[in-house]
Amino acid sequence: MSKGLIRQSQTSAALERRLGAIIAAYDAQGNHRTGTEVDKASARWLAAEMRKSGVRPQLESYELKRLDPGECYLLVDGRRIEGVPLFDGGLTPRSGVSGVLGEAGSRAEVVLASAGTTLAATSSAGSKMASLGELRASGVKGIVLLTEGRRPGLSLLNATRFSDPSGPPVLQVSSSEREWLSERARAKLPVTLVVRATRTAAQSCNIIGKIPGRDRSLRPLVISTPRTGWWQSTGERGGGLACWLETLRMLAAKKPKRDCLFVSFSGHELGFLGIRAFIKRHPGALGKVHAWIHFGANLGAPRETFRIQCLDPQLEAEVLAALEDEGALVDPLSGNNGPPRGEVSMLRNHGVRYLAPICSSEAFHHSSDRWPEAVDLCALSKCASAFSRVAFKIANRGG
């Protein structure tokens, strides 16, 4: 092996060790739900990691009403099936709500439905497609929602309307209950649905760090990633955080031409509370950005390809070339192929030039999203290396 290849191998191994250490530490913190003690501890940890690269972190706090689930279950046919409430839905009285369990599309008081992009509102008498919003507005007493993921179990939905909860109580239950509950729904058995929770005044924060550029007249490059989610969120959020910190480390060492602003948002799973708080606190800031790199979900998930969300042909070509140089597997559907996901949807609404990698995952929103199984460090290192290079190019470009 040549000396060049040996050095390259050693560099890749060192990068994988750095990324792995970040993700292992993140995983060990616990459940990263916004506004919790783990959220606070995780924020302090991330701030400390930024200081290691010589970047001074700033914690921008915002208020929220944290939802703390209590008793949440369905009583049917002698069984008690535990679940998790939809965090932007209604709650029941202590005694719950009672009625007949039926399939979506029936006239049952408590409806059994399946989570997904749409709900298959199907009954034995016929079928139609209904959105979750339509089902929640239909006047039913409650909804039992079979979660859908690539692994059996609970794969929770984000609470897109967390700040304005409404509609009937919705209990998310394991996909493993599908067959058993479907039989009871077809039989129209009586049930009691209990969805209890308390709302507690809490705080969370976005973490911001600035690397000053040599030419302060240039518009800044922003690099962001979310840091909260359901369960440990190790693969969903850990990969993005590791890439974010690696990019910060590299740019801090190389003194870029333009300002580079690093932002890590909390509140991702709760209607994007963090980026909303950031926009409110910095009105007009999005209109002054040169470009924005957002590290999305599940980066480095095993056996997955990278999809690049981007509307700018130049940025897309640059990052695809960098990923190809690294030997990363890229989804051919990258680019402008539908509405962007996550916080990027808000960037698009504000006309920001964004570049956002994202992956699918077998463990998305599932409790099994844990270190080390949730992350392929070799794949993640290719993403971190490629985007660090692209970020350096953008940060040193004039205009």
N, C-alpha and C positions, 0 to 999 in steps of 0.2 A: 504494500500500500504506500502511495506517495505521501510526502510530508503534508501536502495541501489537503489531501483527503483525510489524513489523520487529524489535522487541525479542525477541519469542517466537522468531523465526527465528534471531536471533543467539545466544540462549540454547541452542537445540537444536544449533546448529553447534558451540558451545563444548563442550557435553556430548559430542557425537560425537567431537570431537578428544581429549578426556580419555580416553574409553573406548578409542578406537583406539590411543592411545599406550600404554596399559596392556597391551592385547592384543598389540601389535607387540613390546613388550619381553618379554613372557612367551614368545611364539613364538621369539624369537631365542635363548632360553636353551638350547634343545635338548630331549632326551628326558627327560620329567618323571617317570621311574619312581622309585618310593619307595626311599630309602636310597642313592641315587647322588650323585655330586658335583654334578650338575645340580640335584637336589632340595635340597642344602645351599645352593647359590648362589641358587636361587629363593627359599628361605626368607629369606635375608638381604635380597634385593631387596624382598620383600613387607613385611618389617619396616621397611625404609627408606621405603616408600610410606606406611605407617601414620604414621610420624613426621612426614611432611609435613603431616598433618592435626592434629598436636598430640597424637596418641594414642601412648602408650608401649607398645611390643610386648613380650610375654613369650614366649619359646620354651620349650615343654615337650617335652623329648626322651623318646623311648622306644626300646627295643632291638628289633631284628629280625634274622633270618637272610636276608640278601639272596640271591636266586637269580640267578646269572650263567650264562646259557646258553653251552654250548660247541658241539661238533658236534651238529647236530640235522638229520637227513635221513632220507629213505626211498630205498632202492635197489630198483628194480623195472624189469624189462624193459630193462636197459641204461641207465636214467636215474637220476640222483641228484636228488631233489626236496628242496630245503631248506625248513625250516619253523621254527616257534617252539614250545617246549614249553608245555603247560598248566602254569601255575606252582604248582598244588596237586596235580599228579599224580606218578607215579613216574618213575624214571630207569632207563636200561638200563646193563648193563656196557659197557665200551669197545667190545667187538665187536658190541654190539646184540643184538636178539632176531630170530629168523628163523622163518618159517612161511609158510603160504598166506595171501594177501590175499583177503578175501571181503567181501561186503556185510553190513551190519548185519542181524542176524536169521539169518545163516548160522552154521555151526560153525567158521568160519575162526579161525586163531590170531591173525591181525592183521586188525582190522575197519576198513573204510572207512565213515565215518558223516558226517552233516551237522550242523553246529552250529545251534542255534536254541532256541526255548522248549522244544521237544521234539525228539528225534531221530527221523527217519523211518526206523525199522528195517525196511527193505524189501528183500526178496529176490525173485528171479524166480519163486520158488515160492509167494509169498504176502506178506502184510504185517501189521505190527502197530506200535503206537507204544510207544516206550521212552524213558524219561528218560535223560539223560546219566549220572546216578547209577546207574541200573540197569545200563547198559551197562558202566560202570567196575567194577561189582561182579560181572560175569558170568564172570570167570575168564579172560578173553582175555589174550594176551601183550602186546598193544599196540593202540592205536587211532590211526588216521589221520583227523583231523578236518578236513573241508572247512569253512572259516569262511564265514559268511553275512553279507553286508552289502549295502547298496544300491549299492555300487561293487565291481567285481571286485578281487580281491586279498586281503590278509590283514586281517581285522577281528577282533582278538583278543578272547578271553573273559576276564572278570575271574576271579581266583582266589579263589572264595568260601571255600575251606578252606585258605588259604595257611598258617596256623599249624599245621595238622594234615594235611600232604599224605599221600595214600594212593592205592591203586589202581594200575593199569597205567600205563606211560608213554603220554602222549597228545601227538602231534605235530600242531600246527595248521598247515595248509597253505592256499595260496591257492585261492579259489573258482574261479580260472581253470583249475585242474587237474581240475575235476569230471568232464568228459566223458572225458578220457584215463584217469583213474584208475578211473572206473566200469567202463570196458571191461576193464581188467586185473583188477578185482575179480570181474566176472562170469566171466572166464576162469580165476579161481582160480590166478593166477601166484604163484610163490615170491617172497618179499621179505625184505629185512633192514631193520629199523627201529632207528635210533640216536638216542637222546635223552639227551644228556650235559649236565651242569651242575654247578656248584660252589655251595656255600652259604657265604656270608661274613658274619661278624658285622658289623653296621652299625647306624647310628642314623638316625632321622628325627625330625621334631618337628611338633607342632601350634603354631600361632601365635595368641596370645590378646591382645586389647586391650580395655580397659574404659573406657567413658565414664561417669563418675559422674553419677548423677541428683540432682536437687534434693531429692527425697524418698526417703531411703534406706530407709524402711519398706516401700516398694513392691517387689513381686517383679520381677526383671529381665526385660527383653526380650533374647533371644539372636538374633544374626544370624550364620549360618555358611555356609561353602561349602568343597568339597574343592579341593585344589591340585595333586594328582598324578594320573598316569594313564599310558596307553600312548602311545608316540611323543611328539610335541610336545603333543598334546591341546589344540591351540589353541582350536578351537571348543567342544570338550567342557567344558573348564575355564576358558578365558580369559574367556568371557562372564560366568560366575558371579563370577569374581574381580573383574572390572571393576565389576559391579553392587555387589558387597560393599564395594569401596573407595569407590565413589560414595556409598553409604548411610552409610558411616563418616564421610566428609568432611562430609556434610550434617548428621548428628546431632552431630558434634563442634562444629560452628559454632553450633548452635542450643540447646545446653545442655538436654537433655531432662529431663522430670520424674522418670522412673525410670531406674535403671542400665541401660545397654546394653552387653552383652558380645558382642564380635566374636571368632569362632573360625574359623580356617581349618585344616581337617584334611588331613593326608597319609594315605597308605595306602588311598585309596579303592579302587584296583584290586586290592588284596591283602586281601580280606575285611574291609574297613573298619577297618584296624588303628588309624587315628588316633582315630576316635570311640570305639572300644573302650578305647584308652589314656586318653582324656579321662574317660570314665565311671568307669574304675578309679581314676583319680587324684582325682576329685571325686565320691565316693560320695554319693548323695542329691541331687546338684545338679539333676538333671532334674526331680525332684519339686518344686522350688522355683521353677520358671520360670513367668512369666506367659504368655508366648507365644514362639514360635520361628519365625523366617523362615530358610529354607534355600534358597540359590540353587543349583539343580540343574544338570543337564547341558545343553549345547548351546544356551544362551540366545542368541537372535539368529541362529540358524542360518538361512541363506537359504531362502526359500520354505517356511518352517515356521510353524505356529501355536503359541502358548503354551498348555500344559496346566497347570492349577493343581491340585496335590495338597493337599487340605485336608479336615478333618472338622468344622470349626467354621463354621456357616452365617454368622455375623456377619463373621468374617475373610474368608471366601470372597466375600461380597457386597461388602465394602469394596474388595478388590483387583480384582474384576471390574469394578466401577464405575470405579476408577482407570485400569485398562487400557483400558476403553472411552473414557474421556476423552482418553487419549493416542492413540487410533486404532489400538491394537494388535489383531492377529488372535488370537482366543482359541479354543482347541479346545472344542467343545460338550460333550466328554466330561470336562471339568474337574470336580473335586470327588471325592466318594467313589465311585469306580468301579473298585474292585479294590485289591489290595495296593500300597502305595506303593513307589517304587523308591529304591535307594541308602540313604544314611544315614537317610533319613526312616523307613524300616522300623523302625529301632531307636527312633526318637523315638515312633513309634506304640506300640511294645511297652511303653514307659514312661509312656504316658498323656499325652504332651505335646501341647498345642495347637499344631499346626504349620501353616505356610503355605509351600508349596514350588513354585515355578515350574520347569517342565522342558520341553524341546523334543526332537523327533526330529532326526536329521541324516543326510544322505547319506554323510557321512564318519565316522560314529561308529566309534571304535576303529580307524581306518584311518590309514595313514601320510600320506594326503593331507589330513588335518585340519590345515591350515596357514593362516596369515595371508597375504594378506587374504581369500582366497576363502571361508574357513570362517565368516565373520561378516558379517551385514548390520547395519552400525552404526546405521542408521535404526531398524530393529526393536529392536535392543538398547537404544537410548536411550529408547525408549518403556517398555521393561521397567524400566530403571534409574530413570526418573522416577516411574513409577507406584509401585514398591515403596519408593522413598525417602519418598514422601508417606504411604504406609500405615504405614511404620515410624515416621514422626514422629507420626502419630495414636496408634499403640499406645503409643509411648514417653511420651506426654503424657496418657495416660488414667489416671484414678485406679482404685482397687480392686485 
